Amino acid sequence: MMQQILQDMYIEPELLSELNEEQKQILFYKIREEQVRHWNERERRNPSHALKKKSNRRGIQWLLGSDGEVWVWVMGEAPGDKLFEDIVVELMEERARKQAQQEAQELRRVKEAEIEKKFRDAMAKEKARFMAEKWKEETDDRKAAKHEEEEDRIREELKQCEEDERQQGEEEIRQTEERRAKELYISLKQEEKRSERYDKEWQEQLRRSKVADEEMKCKARWARDEYKRQSLRGIEKGLVAGLSGLFHKIHLNGSVTEHLTPPAEATHSPAASSGQLTSVWIRPPRPNSRESIIHWFKDEQRPRRAGYERSSNTIAPWFHGIISRQESEALLANAADGFFLVRVSERIWGYTLSYRTTSGFKHFLIDASGDYYSFLGVDQNRHTTLADLIDFHKEEVITTSGGELLQDPCRQRSSTADYGGLFQ
């Protein structure tokens, strides 16, 4: 199962959900290690490709300071720099002033257009009136001259009134500009305060995110160390990979005989070794029904004494057959820390070790798809029998961070044990 996951670089979501966070981290570390190994092999097979990539690679150079380190300028800390708060105030004032000037310029344009239109209309009316009176009194030159003088006087008065109104409008615009600049500055200050509150909230979210990232890094670092530790431990115990073709002892016709475990893809019933012709069962990639699990257990696991005590024909007290996750947790609910049981998994060809902790439960998948037993995504040790795995972890913890040491088996509650038809 583990080899298939590393080969496909994919694990089904349902199977992934069966793993706890520690198991996921170790599994992801193994997948990442396999990806790096594949990449290194590809680079070794095609060195010219690697050289070409290196020659085309672009780079950057950092400006160095007098101390030889990368030169870094922090605003506000260099000699002569203004304080950050002063720079912010100046920027807000400048921004408010420019916006107020733009609004004042638009107001000035509108005001100028109104004044020009007002006095242009007034001048036109006066001119029309003078022209009408002049036409009536054309014969009287003196009156005509007097009217022209009056017209000039009124024109000058209108121009003066226009200039006075323009100056008055300019003063109103200037005052409006100053008042608007203050309003904009106050608005920007309020916006800054709201932004500061938002920044504080964002900083708090950032802090929590960094704490979560640090926890994830610690878990990943722990997974790497755990992976190396268990690899070394497996080497010391002599239980690491390479155990295919294990010989197991079974009783046949009253005598003890050694035989090779049948391959995972196809198995024969024990009757086939005595000359009786039986059908071959092809194991699917994963369990698809309760009947297929029972068939697999009877044909492959019972000959390997799965579920039995190490040195007797008694079914182990920790073995519960086919039960659900909820049923296992119900059995362990009133148990003390360290109690455990083993149940047949319905997700993989293997088992699940359910373990009671002080804070709850942990479930570890045991891969039995090959010719050995090992924890999926956790343990590097490969064991010949299921009982060997259980006895090994009575002395060695499953994970260093969790310290899961198997202490007492959780027995079945009823006097009549029910294993889901596995031993019938």
Secondary structure, DSSP 4 states (H G I P E B T S, - for coil): -HHHHHHHT---HHHHHTS-HHHHHHHHHHHHHHHHHHHHHHHHH-HHHHHHHHHT-----PPB-TTSSBP---TTTSTTPPPHHHHHHHHHHHHHHHHHHHHHHHHHHHHHHHHHHHHHHHHHHHHHHHHHHHHHTTT-HHHHHHHHHHHHHHHHHHHHHHHHHHHHHHHHHHHHHHHHHHHHHHHHHHHHHHHHHHHHHHHHHHHHHHHHHHHHHHHHHHHHHHHHHHHHHHHHHT-SS--TT-EEEEEETTEEEEEEPPPSSEE--GGGGGT---PPEEPPSS--SHHHHHHHIIIIIGGGTTTB-TTSSSBPTTB--S--HHHHHHHHTTSPTTEEEEEE-SSSSEEEEEEE-SSSEEEEEEE-SSSSBEETTS----BSSHHHHHHHTTTS-S-TTTT----EE---SSSS---TTTT-
